[in-house]
Amino acid sequence: MESSETIRAHAIDFFLENGADPTAGMQEVIVLADGCYSGRRFFCAELQVAWNPQTGILSLIDDKAETTEISINDEDPTANAA
């Protein structure tokens, strides 16, 4: 499983690549389901990133609600537009 620092770095890169103000704050939320850890969500302006540790998928959601999913558990990350 990827470290929280790695996931956070991917989120920050996505936000900056999609026009987020570098001085804007980022919110990070730990997601729980039935009392168990279920991932993390990051928010910056109208951009979102969701991490699912069970699948190893990082969902990148832009300001037009378009989602790109990437696997970051593999040595060679793959991207799939949804």
mmCIF file of the N, C-alpha and C atoms, coordinates in Angstrom:
data_MODEL
# 
_entry.id   MODEL 
# 
loop_
_atom_site.group_PDB 
_atom_site.id 
_atom_site.type_symbol 
_atom_site.label_atom_id 
_atom_site.label_alt_id 
_atom_site.label_comp_id 
_atom_site.label_asym_id 
_atom_site.label_entity_id 
_atom_site.label_seq_id 
_atom_site.pdbx_PDB_ins_code 
_atom_site.Cartn_x 
_atom_site.Cartn_y 
_atom_site.Cartn_z 
_atom_site.occupancy 
_atom_site.B_iso_or_equiv 
_atom_site.pdbx_formal_charge 
_atom_site.auth_seq_id 
_atom_site.auth_comp_id 
_atom_site.auth_asym_id 
_atom_site.auth_atom_id 
_atom_site.pdbx_PDB_model_num 
ATOM 1   N N  . MET A 1 1  ? 0.857   -1.185 0.000   1.00 0.00 ? 1  MET A N  1 
ATOM 2   C CA . MET A 1 1  ? 0.000   0.000  0.000   1.00 0.00 ? 1  MET A CA 1 
ATOM 3   C C  . MET A 1 1  ? 0.894   1.237  0.000   1.00 0.00 ? 1  MET A C  1 
ATOM 4   N N  . GLU A 1 2  ? 0.477   2.220  -0.741  1.00 0.00 ? 2  GLU A N  1 
ATOM 5   C CA . GLU A 1 2  ? 1.224   3.467  -0.842  1.00 0.00 ? 2  GLU A CA 1 
ATOM 6   C C  . GLU A 1 2  ? 1.141   4.258  0.457   1.00 0.00 ? 2  GLU A C  1 
ATOM 7   N N  . SER A 1 3  ? 2.176   5.029  0.743   1.00 0.00 ? 3  SER A N  1 
ATOM 8   C CA . SER A 1 3  ? 2.178   5.848  1.953   1.00 0.00 ? 3  SER A CA 1 
ATOM 9   C C  . SER A 1 3  ? 1.280   7.065  1.772   1.00 0.00 ? 3  SER A C  1 
ATOM 10  N N  . SER A 1 4  ? 0.829   7.619  2.889   1.00 0.00 ? 4  SER A N  1 
ATOM 11  C CA . SER A 1 4  ? -0.021  8.810  2.818   1.00 0.00 ? 4  SER A CA 1 
ATOM 12  C C  . SER A 1 4  ? 0.734   9.975  2.187   1.00 0.00 ? 4  SER A C  1 
ATOM 13  N N  . GLU A 1 5  ? 2.062   10.041 2.364   1.00 0.00 ? 5  GLU A N  1 
ATOM 14  C CA . GLU A 1 5  ? 2.851   11.111 1.751   1.00 0.00 ? 5  GLU A CA 1 
ATOM 15  C C  . GLU A 1 5  ? 2.841   10.995 0.225   1.00 0.00 ? 5  GLU A C  1 
ATOM 16  N N  . THR A 1 6  ? 2.924   9.759  -0.289  1.00 0.00 ? 6  THR A N  1 
ATOM 17  C CA . THR A 1 6  ? 2.886   9.537  -1.736  1.00 0.00 ? 6  THR A CA 1 
ATOM 18  C C  . THR A 1 6  ? 1.531   9.930  -2.303  1.00 0.00 ? 6  THR A C  1 
ATOM 19  N N  . ILE A 1 7  ? 0.454   9.525  -1.629  1.00 0.00 ? 7  ILE A N  1 
ATOM 20  C CA . ILE A 1 7  ? -0.900  9.862  -2.075  1.00 0.00 ? 7  ILE A CA 1 
ATOM 21  C C  . ILE A 1 7  ? -1.080  11.376 -2.057  1.00 0.00 ? 7  ILE A C  1 
ATOM 22  N N  . ARG A 1 8  ? -0.659  12.015 -0.987  1.00 0.00 ? 8  ARG A N  1 
ATOM 23  C CA . ARG A 1 8  ? -0.766  13.469 -0.857  1.00 0.00 ? 8  ARG A CA 1 
ATOM 24  C C  . ARG A 1 8  ? 0.018   14.172 -1.974  1.00 0.00 ? 8  ARG A C  1 
ATOM 25  N N  . ALA A 1 9  ? 1.204   13.680 -2.303  1.00 0.00 ? 9  ALA A N  1 
ATOM 26  C CA . ALA A 1 9  ? 2.021   14.278 -3.367  1.00 0.00 ? 9  ALA A CA 1 
ATOM 27  C C  . ALA A 1 9  ? 1.313   14.183 -4.718  1.00 0.00 ? 9  ALA A C  1 
ATOM 28  N N  . HIS A 1 10 ? 0.674   13.042 -4.998  1.00 0.00 ? 10 HIS A N  1 
ATOM 29  C CA . HIS A 1 10 ? -0.099  12.898 -6.240  1.00 0.00 ? 10 HIS A CA 1 
ATOM 30  C C  . HIS A 1 10 ? -1.245  13.909 -6.272  1.00 0.00 ? 10 HIS A C  1 
ATOM 31  N N  . ALA A 1 11 ? -1.929  14.079 -5.147  1.00 0.00 ? 11 ALA A N  1 
ATOM 32  C CA . ALA A 1 11 ? -3.044  15.030 -5.076  1.00 0.00 ? 11 ALA A CA 1 
ATOM 33  C C  . ALA A 1 11 ? -2.549  16.448 -5.340  1.00 0.00 ? 11 ALA A C  1 
ATOM 34  N N  . ILE A 1 12 ? -1.463  16.845 -4.700  1.00 0.00 ? 12 ILE A N  1 
ATOM 35  C CA . ILE A 1 12 ? -0.924  18.196 -4.892  1.00 0.00 ? 12 ILE A CA 1 
ATOM 36  C C  . ILE A 1 12 ? -0.516  18.406 -6.343  1.00 0.00 ? 12 ILE A C  1 
ATOM 37  N N  . ASP A 1 13 ? 0.156   17.425 -6.946  1.00 0.00 ? 13 ASP A N  1 
ATOM 38  C CA . ASP A 1 13 ? 0.549   17.543 -8.359  1.00 0.00 ? 13 ASP A CA 1 
ATOM 39  C C  . ASP A 1 13 ? -0.672  17.735 -9.245  1.00 0.00 ? 13 ASP A C  1 
ATOM 40  N N  . PHE A 1 14 ? -1.728  16.939 -9.016  1.00 0.00 ? 14 PHE A N  1 
ATOM 41  C CA . PHE A 1 14 ? -2.953  17.055 -9.810  1.00 0.00 ? 14 PHE A CA 1 
ATOM 42  C C  . PHE A 1 14 ? -3.567  18.439 -9.659  1.00 0.00 ? 14 PHE A C  1 
ATOM 43  N N  . PHE A 1 15 ? -3.649  18.932 -8.426  1.00 0.00 ? 15 PHE A N  1 
ATOM 44  C CA . PHE A 1 15 ? -4.235  20.249 -8.197  1.00 0.00 ? 15 PHE A CA 1 
ATOM 45  C C  . PHE A 1 15 ? -3.450  21.326 -8.937  1.00 0.00 ? 15 PHE A C  1 
ATOM 46  N N  . LEU A 1 16 ? -2.139  21.306 -8.836  1.00 0.00 ? 16 LEU A N  1 
ATOM 47  C CA . LEU A 1 16 ? -1.317  22.328 -9.489  1.00 0.00 ? 16 LEU A CA 1 
ATOM 48  C C  . LEU A 1 16 ? -1.391  22.223 -11.008 1.00 0.00 ? 16 LEU A C  1 
ATOM 49  N N  . GLU A 1 17 ? -1.409  20.997 -11.553 1.00 0.00 ? 17 GLU A N  1 
ATOM 50  C CA . GLU A 1 17 ? -1.507  20.796 -12.996 1.00 0.00 ? 17 GLU A CA 1 
ATOM 51  C C  . GLU A 1 17 ? -2.851  21.259 -13.549 1.00 0.00 ? 17 GLU A C  1 
ATOM 52  N N  . ASN A 1 18 ? -3.862  21.347 -12.697 1.00 0.00 ? 18 ASN A N  1 
ATOM 53  C CA . ASN A 1 18 ? -5.198  21.740 -13.140 1.00 0.00 ? 18 ASN A CA 1 
ATOM 54  C C  . ASN A 1 18 ? -5.571  23.143 -12.702 1.00 0.00 ? 18 ASN A C  1 
ATOM 55  N N  . GLY A 1 19 ? -4.565  23.969 -12.455 1.00 0.00 ? 19 GLY A N  1 
ATOM 56  C CA . GLY A 1 19 ? -4.793  25.392 -12.253 1.00 0.00 ? 19 GLY A CA 1 
ATOM 57  C C  . GLY A 1 19 ? -5.088  25.851 -10.849 1.00 0.00 ? 19 GLY A C  1 
ATOM 58  N N  . ALA A 1 20 ? -4.922  24.993 -9.854  1.00 0.00 ? 20 ALA A N  1 
ATOM 59  C CA . ALA A 1 20 ? -5.165  25.434 -8.474  1.00 0.00 ? 20 ALA A CA 1 
ATOM 60  C C  . ALA A 1 20 ? -4.127  26.480 -8.086  1.00 0.00 ? 20 ALA A C  1 
ATOM 61  N N  . ASP A 1 21 ? -4.558  27.454 -7.326  1.00 0.00 ? 21 ASP A N  1 
ATOM 62  C CA . ASP A 1 21 ? -3.660  28.485 -6.806  1.00 0.00 ? 21 ASP A CA 1 
ATOM 63  C C  . ASP A 1 21 ? -2.683  27.819 -5.838  1.00 0.00 ? 21 ASP A C  1 
ATOM 64  N N  . PRO A 1 22 ? -1.368  27.952 -6.086  1.00 0.00 ? 22 PRO A N  1 
ATOM 65  C CA . PRO A 1 22 ? -0.388  27.307 -5.205  1.00 0.00 ? 22 PRO A CA 1 
ATOM 66  C C  . PRO A 1 22 ? -0.474  27.755 -3.744  1.00 0.00 ? 22 PRO A C  1 
ATOM 67  N N  . THR A 1 23 ? -1.091  28.907 -3.499  1.00 0.00 ? 23 THR A N  1 
ATOM 68  C CA . THR A 1 23 ? -1.216  29.391 -2.122  1.00 0.00 ? 23 THR A CA 1 
ATOM 69  C C  . THR A 1 23 ? -2.538  28.972 -1.479  1.00 0.00 ? 23 THR A C  1 
ATOM 70  N N  . ALA A 1 24 ? -3.416  28.331 -2.262  1.00 0.00 ? 24 ALA A N  1 
ATOM 71  C CA . ALA A 1 24 ? -4.716  27.894 -1.729  1.00 0.00 ? 24 ALA A CA 1 
ATOM 72  C C  . ALA A 1 24 ? -4.520  26.708 -0.790  1.00 0.00 ? 24 ALA A C  1 
ATOM 73  N N  . GLY A 1 25 ? -5.358  26.623 0.201   1.00 0.00 ? 25 GLY A N  1 
ATOM 74  C CA . GLY A 1 25 ? -5.293  25.512 1.144   1.00 0.00 ? 25 GLY A CA 1 
ATOM 75  C C  . GLY A 1 25 ? -5.882  24.246 0.556   1.00 0.00 ? 25 GLY A C  1 
ATOM 76  N N  . MET A 1 26 ? -5.388  23.126 1.026   1.00 0.00 ? 26 MET A N  1 
ATOM 77  C CA . MET A 1 26 ? -5.903  21.827 0.618   1.00 0.00 ? 26 MET A CA 1 
ATOM 78  C C  . MET A 1 26 ? -6.502  21.163 1.852   1.00 0.00 ? 26 MET A C  1 
ATOM 79  N N  . GLN A 1 27 ? -7.673  20.556 1.689   1.00 0.00 ? 27 GLN A N  1 
ATOM 80  C CA . GLN A 1 27 ? -8.291  19.806 2.781   1.00 0.00 ? 27 GLN A CA 1 
ATOM 81  C C  . GLN A 1 27 ? -8.062  18.323 2.544   1.00 0.00 ? 27 GLN A C  1 
ATOM 82  N N  . GLU A 1 28 ? -7.783  17.604 3.607   1.00 0.00 ? 28 GLU A N  1 
ATOM 83  C CA . GLU A 1 28 ? -7.598  16.162 3.534   1.00 0.00 ? 28 GLU A CA 1 
ATOM 84  C C  . GLU A 1 28 ? -8.542  15.507 4.532   1.00 0.00 ? 28 GLU A C  1 
ATOM 85  N N  . VAL A 1 29 ? -9.277  14.509 4.063   1.00 0.00 ? 29 VAL A N  1 
ATOM 86  C CA . VAL A 1 29 ? -10.256 13.823 4.902   1.00 0.00 ? 29 VAL A CA 1 
ATOM 87  C C  . VAL A 1 29 ? -9.943  12.331 4.892   1.00 0.00 ? 29 VAL A C  1 
ATOM 88  N N  . ILE A 1 30 ? -9.894  11.734 6.060   1.00 0.00 ? 30 ILE A N  1 
ATOM 89  C CA . ILE A 1 30 ? -9.763  10.283 6.159   1.00 0.00 ? 30 ILE A CA 1 
ATOM 90  C C  . ILE A 1 30 ? -11.167 9.701  6.085   1.00 0.00 ? 30 ILE A C  1 
ATOM 91  N N  . VAL A 1 31 ? -11.366 8.771  5.160   1.00 0.00 ? 31 VAL A N  1 
ATOM 92  C CA . VAL A 1 31 ? -12.686 8.190  4.924   1.00 0.00 ? 31 VAL A CA 1 
ATOM 93  C C  . VAL A 1 31 ? -12.811 6.892  5.724   1.00 0.00 ? 31 VAL A C  1 
ATOM 94  N N  . LEU A 1 32 ? -13.901 6.790  6.487   1.00 0.00 ? 32 LEU A N  1 
ATOM 95  C CA . LEU A 1 32 ? -14.213 5.589  7.253   1.00 0.00 ? 32 LEU A CA 1 
ATOM 96  C C  . LEU A 1 32 ? -15.534 5.014  6.766   1.00 0.00 ? 32 LEU A C  1 
ATOM 97  N N  . ALA A 1 33 ? -15.607 3.695  6.698   1.00 0.00 ? 33 ALA A N  1 
ATOM 98  C CA . ALA A 1 33 ? -16.857 3.012  6.367   1.00 0.00 ? 33 ALA A CA 1 
ATOM 99  C C  . ALA A 1 33 ? -17.050 1.909  7.400   1.00 0.00 ? 33 ALA A C  1 
ATOM 100 N N  . ASP A 1 34 ? -18.152 1.931  8.088   1.00 0.00 ? 34 ASP A N  1 
ATOM 101 C CA . ASP A 1 34 ? -18.436 0.964  9.157   1.00 0.00 ? 34 ASP A CA 1 
ATOM 102 C C  . ASP A 1 34 ? -17.311 0.933  10.191  1.00 0.00 ? 34 ASP A C  1 
ATOM 103 N N  . GLY A 1 35 ? -16.737 2.091  10.474  1.00 0.00 ? 35 GLY A N  1 
ATOM 104 C CA . GLY A 1 35 ? -15.696 2.204  11.485  1.00 0.00 ? 35 GLY A CA 1 
ATOM 105 C C  . GLY A 1 35 ? -14.313 1.768  11.041  1.00 0.00 ? 35 GLY A C  1 
ATOM 106 N N  . CYS A 1 36 ? -14.163 1.401  9.774   1.00 0.00 ? 36 CYS A N  1 
ATOM 107 C CA . CYS A 1 36 ? -12.864 0.945  9.261   1.00 0.00 ? 36 CYS A CA 1 
ATOM 108 C C  . CYS A 1 36 ? -12.316 1.926  8.232   1.00 0.00 ? 36 CYS A C  1 
ATOM 109 N N  . TYR A 1 37 ? -10.994 2.029  8.181   1.00 0.00 ? 37 TYR A N  1 
ATOM 110 C CA . TYR A 1 37 ? -10.331 2.901  7.212   1.00 0.00 ? 37 TYR A CA 1 
ATOM 111 C C  . TYR A 1 37 ? -10.721 2.495  5.801   1.00 0.00 ? 37 TYR A C  1 
ATOM 112 N N  . SER A 1 38 ? -11.150 3.487  5.000   1.00 0.00 ? 38 SER A N  1 
ATOM 113 C CA . SER A 1 38 ? -11.621 3.213  3.649   1.00 0.00 ? 38 SER A CA 1 
ATOM 114 C C  . SER A 1 38 ? -10.942 4.090  2.609   1.00 0.00 ? 38 SER A C  1 
ATOM 115 N N  . GLY A 1 39 ? -10.005 4.933  3.009   1.00 0.00 ? 39 GLY A N  1 
ATOM 116 C CA . GLY A 1 39 ? -9.288  5.751  2.040   1.00 0.00 ? 39 GLY A CA 1 
ATOM 117 C C  . GLY A 1 39 ? -9.145  7.190  2.490   1.00 0.00 ? 39 GLY A C  1 
ATOM 118 N N  . ARG A 1 40 ? -8.812  8.034  1.519   1.00 0.00 ? 40 ARG A N  1 
ATOM 119 C CA . ARG A 1 40 ? -8.637  9.467  1.771   1.00 0.00 ? 40 ARG A CA 1 
ATOM 120 C C  . ARG A 1 40 ? -9.253  10.254 0.630   1.00 0.00 ? 40 ARG A C  1 
ATOM 121 N N  . ARG A 1 41 ? -9.698  11.484 0.959   1.00 0.00 ? 41 ARG A N  1 
ATOM 122 C CA . ARG A 1 41 ? -10.187 12.423 -0.057  1.00 0.00 ? 41 ARG A CA 1 
ATOM 123 C C  . ARG A 1 41 ? -9.477  13.739 0.176   1.00 0.00 ? 41 ARG A C  1 
ATOM 124 N N  . PHE A 1 42 ? -9.139  14.387 -0.928  1.00 0.00 ? 42 PHE A N  1 
ATOM 125 C CA . PHE A 1 42 ? -8.460  15.673 -0.894  1.00 0.00 ? 42 PHE A CA 1 
ATOM 126 C C  . PHE A 1 42 ? -9.290  16.667 -1.696  1.00 0.00 ? 42 PHE A C  1 
ATOM 127 N N  . PHE A 1 43 ? -9.359  17.895 -1.221  1.00 0.00 ? 43 PHE A N  1 
ATOM 128 C CA . PHE A 1 43 ? -10.133 18.945 -1.873  1.00 0.00 ? 43 PHE A CA 1 
ATOM 129 C C  . PHE A 1 43 ? -9.275  20.198 -1.984  1.00 0.00 ? 43 PHE A C  1 
ATOM 130 N N  . CYS A 1 44 ? -9.348  20.861 -3.135  1.00 0.00 ? 44 CYS A N  1 
ATOM 131 C CA . CYS A 1 44 ? -8.702  22.157 -3.338  1.00 0.00 ? 44 CYS A CA 1 
ATOM 132 C C  . CYS A 1 44 ? -9.540  22.892 -4.376  1.00 0.00 ? 44 CYS A C  1 
ATOM 133 N N  . ALA A 1 45 ? -10.186 23.975 -3.938  1.00 0.00 ? 45 ALA A N  1 
ATOM 134 C CA . ALA A 1 45 ? -11.117 24.713 -4.805  1.00 0.00 ? 45 ALA A CA 1 
ATOM 135 C C  . ALA A 1 45 ? -12.163 23.728 -5.324  1.00 0.00 ? 45 ALA A C  1 
ATOM 136 N N  . GLU A 1 46 ? -12.314 23.603 -6.649  1.00 0.00 ? 46 GLU A N  1 
ATOM 137 C CA . GLU A 1 46 ? -13.330 22.711 -7.222  1.00 0.00 ? 46 GLU A CA 1 
ATOM 138 C C  . GLU A 1 46 ? -12.747 21.376 -7.668  1.00 0.00 ? 46 GLU A C  1 
ATOM 139 N N  . LEU A 1 47 ? -11.536 21.080 -7.254  1.00 0.00 ? 47 LEU A N  1 
ATOM 140 C CA . LEU A 1 47 ? -10.866 19.841 -7.631  1.00 0.00 ? 47 LEU A CA 1 
ATOM 141 C C  . LEU A 1 47 ? -10.905 18.856 -6.467  1.00 0.00 ? 47 LEU A C  1 
ATOM 142 N N  . GLN A 1 48 ? -10.942 17.558 -6.809  1.00 0.00 ? 48 GLN A N  1 
ATOM 143 C CA . GLN A 1 48 ? -10.974 16.518 -5.780  1.00 0.00 ? 48 GLN A CA 1 
ATOM 144 C C  . GLN A 1 48 ? -10.077 15.352 -6.189  1.00 0.00 ? 48 GLN A C  1 
ATOM 145 N N  . VAL A 1 49 ? -9.564  14.666 -5.204  1.00 0.00 ? 49 VAL A N  1 
ATOM 146 C CA . VAL A 1 49 ? -8.836  13.420 -5.408  1.00 0.00 ? 49 VAL A CA 1 
ATOM 147 C C  . VAL A 1 49 ? -9.359  12.431 -4.370  1.00 0.00 ? 49 VAL A C  1 
ATOM 148 N N  . ALA A 1 50 ? -9.648  11.210 -4.802  1.00 0.00 ? 50 ALA A N  1 
ATOM 149 C CA . ALA A 1 50 ? -10.114 10.165 -3.892  1.00 0.00 ? 50 ALA A CA 1 
ATOM 150 C C  . ALA A 1 50 ? -9.184  8.962  -4.012  1.00 0.00 ? 50 ALA A C  1 
ATOM 151 N N  . TRP A 1 51 ? -8.733  8.437  -2.870  1.00 0.00 ? 51 TRP A N  1 
ATOM 152 C CA . TRP A 1 51 ? -7.826  7.292  -2.824  1.00 0.00 ? 51 TRP A CA 1 
ATOM 153 C C  . TRP A 1 51 ? -8.551  6.094  -2.242  1.00 0.00 ? 51 TRP A C  1 
ATOM 154 N N  . ASN A 1 52 ? -8.522  4.975  -2.970  1.00 0.00 ? 52 ASN A N  1 
ATOM 155 C CA . ASN A 1 52 ? -9.110  3.727  -2.497  1.00 0.00 ? 52 ASN A CA 1 
ATOM 156 C C  . ASN A 1 52 ? -7.973  2.722  -2.296  1.00 0.00 ? 52 ASN A C  1 
ATOM 157 N N  . PRO A 1 53 ? -7.572  2.468  -1.063  1.00 0.00 ? 53 PRO A N  1 
ATOM 158 C CA . PRO A 1 53 ? -6.430  1.583  -0.827  1.00 0.00 ? 53 PRO A CA 1 
ATOM 159 C C  . PRO A 1 53 ? -6.701  0.117  -1.188  1.00 0.00 ? 53 PRO A C  1 
ATOM 160 N N  . GLN A 1 54 ? -7.970  -0.317 -1.178  1.00 0.00 ? 54 GLN A N  1 
ATOM 161 C CA . GLN A 1 54 ? -8.279  -1.699 -1.525  1.00 0.00 ? 54 GLN A CA 1 
ATOM 162 C C  . GLN A 1 54 ? -7.987  -1.984 -2.995  1.00 0.00 ? 54 GLN A C  1 
ATOM 163 N N  . THR A 1 55 ? -8.242  -1.008 -3.860  1.00 0.00 ? 55 THR A N  1 
ATOM 164 C CA . THR A 1 55 ? -8.023  -1.203 -5.292  1.00 0.00 ? 55 THR A CA 1 
ATOM 165 C C  . THR A 1 55 ? -6.709  -0.592 -5.765  1.00 0.00 ? 55 THR A C  1 
ATOM 166 N N  . GLY A 1 56 ? -6.137  0.302  -4.964  1.00 0.00 ? 56 GLY A N  1 
ATOM 167 C CA . GLY A 1 56 ? -4.927  1.000  -5.386  1.00 0.00 ? 56 GLY A CA 1 
ATOM 168 C C  . GLY A 1 56 ? -5.209  2.075  -6.414  1.00 0.00 ? 56 GLY A C  1 
ATOM 169 N N  . ILE A 1 57 ? -6.465  2.510  -6.500  1.00 0.00 ? 57 ILE A N  1 
ATOM 170 C CA . ILE A 1 57 ? -6.877  3.491  -7.504  1.00 0.00 ? 57 ILE A CA 1 
ATOM 171 C C  . ILE A 1 57 ? -6.970  4.877  -6.886  1.00 0.00 ? 57 ILE A C  1 
ATOM 172 N N  . LEU A 1 58 ? -6.396  5.838  -7.596  1.00 0.00 ? 58 LEU A N  1 
ATOM 173 C CA . LEU A 1 58 ? -6.496  7.244  -7.241  1.00 0.00 ? 58 LEU A CA 1 
ATOM 174 C C  . LEU A 1 58 ? -7.402  7.890  -8.285  1.00 0.00 ? 58 LEU A C  1 
ATOM 175 N N  . SER A 1 59 ? -8.548  8.424  -7.859  1.00 0.00 ? 59 SER A N  1 
ATOM 176 C CA . SER A 1 59 ? -9.500  9.070  -8.766  1.00 0.00 ? 59 SER A CA 1 
ATOM 177 C C  . SER A 1 59 ? -9.279  10.570 -8.722  1.00 0.00 ? 59 SER A C  1 
ATOM 178 N N  . LEU A 1 60 ? -9.001  11.151 -9.883  1.00 0.00 ? 60 LEU A N  1 
ATOM 179 C CA . LEU A 1 60 ? -8.744  12.577 -10.020 1.00 0.00 ? 60 LEU A CA 1 
ATOM 180 C C  . LEU A 1 60 ? -9.970  13.210 -10.657 1.00 0.00 ? 60 LEU A C  1 
ATOM 181 N N  . ILE A 1 61 ? -10.611 14.138 -9.960  1.00 0.00 ? 61 ILE A N  1 
ATOM 182 C CA . ILE A 1 61 ? -11.870 14.724 -10.415 1.00 0.00 ? 61 ILE A CA 1 
ATOM 183 C C  . ILE A 1 61 ? -11.648 16.211 -10.631 1.00 0.00 ? 61 ILE A C  1 
ATOM 184 N N  . ASP A 1 62 ? -11.786 16.650 -11.903 1.00 0.00 ? 62 ASP A N  1 
ATOM 185 C CA . ASP A 1 62 ? -11.508 18.054 -12.209 1.00 0.00 ? 62 ASP A CA 1 
ATOM 186 C C  . ASP A 1 62 ? -12.739 18.929 -12.013 1.00 0.00 ? 62 ASP A C  1 
ATOM 187 N N  . ASP A 1 63 ? -12.594 20.217 -12.330 1.00 0.00 ? 63 ASP A N  1 
ATOM 188 C CA . ASP A 1 63 ? -13.676 21.176 -12.097 1.00 0.00 ? 63 ASP A CA 1 
ATOM 189 C C  . ASP A 1 63 ? -14.859 20.995 -13.037 1.00 0.00 ? 63 ASP A C  1 
ATOM 190 N N  . LYS A 1 64 ? -14.743 20.109 -14.046 1.00 0.00 ? 64 LYS A N  1 
ATOM 191 C CA . LYS A 1 64 ? -15.855 19.801 -14.950 1.00 0.00 ? 64 LYS A CA 1 
ATOM 192 C C  . LYS A 1 64 ? -16.473 18.451 -14.587 1.00 0.00 ? 64 LYS A C  1 
ATOM 193 N N  . ALA A 1 65 ? -16.077 17.907 -13.437 1.00 0.00 ? 65 ALA A N  1 
ATOM 194 C CA . ALA A 1 65 ? -16.542 16.611 -12.928 1.00 0.00 ? 65 ALA A CA 1 
ATOM 195 C C  . ALA A 1 65 ? -16.092 15.451 -13.810 1.00 0.00 ? 65 ALA A C  1 
ATOM 196 N N  . GLU A 1 66 ? -15.033 15.655 -14.598 1.00 0.00 ? 66 GLU A N  1 
ATOM 197 C CA . GLU A 1 66 ? -14.457 14.568 -15.378 1.00 0.00 ? 66 GLU A CA 1 
ATOM 198 C C  . GLU A 1 66 ? -13.464 13.826 -14.494 1.00 0.00 ? 66 GLU A C  1 
ATOM 199 N N  . THR A 1 67 ? -13.531 12.506 -14.549 1.00 0.00 ? 67 THR A N  1 
ATOM 200 C CA . THR A 1 67 ? -12.715 11.680 -13.664 1.00 0.00 ? 67 THR A CA 1 
ATOM 201 C C  . THR A 1 67 ? -11.672 10.908 -14.454 1.00 0.00 ? 67 THR A C  1 
ATOM 202 N N  . THR A 1 68 ? -10.462 10.903 -13.939 1.00 0.00 ? 68 THR A N  1 
ATOM 203 C CA . THR A 1 68 ? -9.389  10.060 -14.446 1.00 0.00 ? 68 THR A CA 1 
ATOM 204 C C  . THR A 1 68 ? -8.943  9.184  -13.296 1.00 0.00 ? 68 THR A C  1 
ATOM 205 N N  . GLU A 1 69 ? -8.800  7.894  -13.567 1.00 0.00 ? 69 GLU A N  1 
ATOM 206 C CA . GLU A 1 69 ? -8.361  6.977  -12.523 1.00 0.00 ? 69 GLU A CA 1 
ATOM 207 C C  . GLU A 1 69 ? -6.973  6.465  -12.862 1.00 0.00 ? 69 GLU A C  1 
ATOM 208 N N  . ILE A 1 70 ? -6.098  6.461  -11.866 1.00 0.00 ? 70 ILE A N  1 
ATOM 209 C CA . ILE A 1 70 ? -4.761  5.917  -12.069 1.00 0.00 ? 70 ILE A CA 1 
ATOM 210 C C  . ILE A 1 70 ? -4.465  4.903  -10.976 1.00 0.00 ? 70 ILE A C  1 
ATOM 211 N N  . SER A 1 71 ? -3.747  3.862  -11.359 1.00 0.00 ? 71 SER A N  1 
ATOM 212 C CA . SER A 1 71 ? -3.287  2.875  -10.391 1.00 0.00 ? 71 SER A CA 1 
ATOM 213 C C  . SER A 1 71 ? -1.893  3.286  -9.962  1.00 0.00 ? 71 SER A C  1 
ATOM 214 N N  . ILE A 1 72 ? -1.693  3.437  -8.667  1.00 0.00 ? 72 ILE A N  1 
ATOM 215 C CA . ILE A 1 72 ? -0.363  3.828  -8.207  1.00 0.00 ? 72 ILE A CA 1 
ATOM 216 C C  . ILE A 1 72 ? 0.284   2.737  -7.370  1.00 0.00 ? 72 ILE A C  1 
ATOM 217 N N  . ASN A 1 73 ? -0.290  1.541  -7.367  1.00 0.00 ? 73 ASN A N  1 
ATOM 218 C CA . ASN A 1 73 ? 0.337   0.413  -6.679  1.00 0.00 ? 73 ASN A CA 1 
ATOM 219 C C  . ASN A 1 73 ? 1.328   -0.300 -7.581  1.00 0.00 ? 73 ASN A C  1 
ATOM 220 N N  . ASP A 1 74 ? 1.185   -0.130 -8.896  1.00 0.00 ? 74 ASP A N  1 
ATOM 221 C CA . ASP A 1 74 ? 2.068   -0.791 -9.849  1.00 0.00 ? 74 ASP A CA 1 
ATOM 222 C C  . ASP A 1 74 ? 3.353   0.005  -10.007 1.00 0.00 ? 74 ASP A C  1 
ATOM 223 N N  . GLU A 1 75 ? 4.398   -0.660 -10.468 1.00 0.00 ? 75 GLU A N  1 
ATOM 224 C CA . GLU A 1 75 ? 5.645   0.051  -10.732 1.00 0.00 ? 75 GLU A CA 1 
ATOM 225 C C  . GLU A 1 75 ? 5.461   1.039  -11.874 1.00 0.00 ? 75 GLU A C  1 
ATOM 226 N N  . ASP A 1 76 ? 4.660   0.675  -12.883 1.00 0.00 ? 76 ASP A N  1 
ATOM 227 C CA . ASP A 1 76 ? 4.369   1.557  -14.008 1.00 0.00 ? 76 ASP A CA 1 
ATOM 228 C C  . ASP A 1 76 ? 2.924   2.000  -13.899 1.00 0.00 ? 76 ASP A C  1 
ATOM 229 N N  . PRO A 1 77 ? 2.659   3.204  -13.357 1.00 0.00 ? 77 PRO A N  1 
ATOM 230 C CA . PRO A 1 77 ? 1.278   3.665  -13.214 1.00 0.00 ? 77 PRO A CA 1 
ATOM 231 C C  . PRO A 1 77 ? 0.572   3.725  -14.563 1.00 0.00 ? 77 PRO A C  1 
ATOM 232 N N  . THR A 1 78 ? -0.693  3.309  -14.575 1.00 0.00 ? 78 THR A N  1 
ATOM 233 C CA . THR A 1 78 ? -1.500  3.384  -15.782 1.00 0.00 ? 78 THR A CA 1 
ATOM 234 C C  . THR A 1 78 ? -2.637  4.346  -15.543 1.00 0.00 ? 78 THR A C  1 
ATOM 235 N N  . ALA A 1 79 ? -3.058  5.018  -16.597 1.00 0.00 ? 79 ALA A N  1 
ATOM 236 C CA . ALA A 1 79 ? -4.151  5.983  -16.485 1.00 0.00 ? 79 ALA A CA 1 
ATOM 237 C C  . ALA A 1 79 ? -5.313  5.509  -17.333 1.00 0.00 ? 79 ALA A C  1 
ATOM 238 N N  . ASN A 1 80 ? -6.521  5.668  -16.818 1.00 0.00 ? 80 ASN A N  1 
ATOM 239 C CA . ASN A 1 80 ? -7.750  5.333  -17.533 1.00 0.00 ? 80 ASN A CA 1 
ATOM 240 C C  . ASN A 1 80 ? -8.740  6.455  -17.342 1.00 0.00 ? 80 ASN A C  1 
ATOM 241 N N  . ALA A 1 81 ? -9.172  7.067  -18.447 1.00 0.00 ? 81 ALA A N  1 
ATOM 242 C CA . ALA A 1 81 ? -10.196 8.112  -18.359 1.00 0.00 ? 81 ALA A CA 1 
ATOM 243 C C  . ALA A 1 81 ? -11.533 7.445  -18.140 1.00 0.00 ? 81 ALA A C  1 
ATOM 244 N N  . ALA A 1 82 ? -12.347 8.002  -17.262 1.00 0.00 ? 82 ALA A N  1 
ATOM 245 C CA . ALA A 1 82 ? -13.674 7.436  -16.990 1.00 0.00 ? 82 ALA A CA 1 
ATOM 246 C C  . ALA A 1 82 ? -14.740 8.331  -17.555 1.00 0.00 ? 82 ALA A C  1 
# 
